[in-house]
């Protein structure tokens, strides 16, 4: 397995350029036409792998909290 690492400034600049100005007919252009917000991918690429994992964990905790609230009976049923 490859070691996860942050992008170098040069790699990040190249990735941002591709995502902000996709080549016509490319898969990136197709994703953009489909409605995918490529700026969110750029935002994630700016984070380190550790920061992305931490953010994903925080999102998962929020989802679990919401899921738990959905399974609790309404307060009026407890009285």
N, C-alpha and C positions, 0 to 999 in steps of 0.2 A: 504494500500500500504506500502511496506517495505521502510525504509529509505535507501537511497543510501549512501555508505561509501567506503572509500578506503580499499583495502585489507590489512590485517596485513602482516608483513614480512613473517610469517610462511605460511599464505594462499597463498601469492604470490609465494613463493618458491615451494609449492606443485603444484600450477597451472602451473608454468614454467616447472617443472619436467615432468608433464603429457603431456604438449604440445611439449616439446623437445624430449621426448622419449615415444611416444604413445604405448600403449599395442597392440600387434598384434590382429587384428580382432575388435578393438574398433572403435567407431564412429570417434574419433580423427584421427586414422590411416587411415580410409576411406576418411576423408576430406583431409588429406595430400596426399594420393594417387590420389585423384581427382584433386590436384593441388593448393589447398588452402595454402597460405603462413602463416603458424602458427606463424612465428616470428612477424608478424604484430599484431596478437592477444596478444602476450606477451608484445609487445611495448604498446598497449593500456591498458593492465592490470596494467602497471606500473604507469599510470596516475590516478589522482583522478577523481571522477565523474565530478567535476567542470571543471577540465582541459579537459576531454573528451568532455563535452558539449561545451566548448569554442572553441575547435578545430573543432567540427562539424559545429558550427556557422560560423567559418571562411571559411570552405570548401563550405558551402552553399552560402556565399557571392561571392566566386570566381565563382561558377557555375552560379549564377544569372548575374554576369558581363559578362561571356562568352555567356550566353543565350541572353542577351541584345545586344551584339555585333553581334550575328548571325542574328538578326532581323533588324538591321540598314542597309539601302541601302549602297552600296559601294560608296566611295568618288567620283568616276568618274560620278556617276549618279546625284550627287548634283550640278555639275557645269553646 
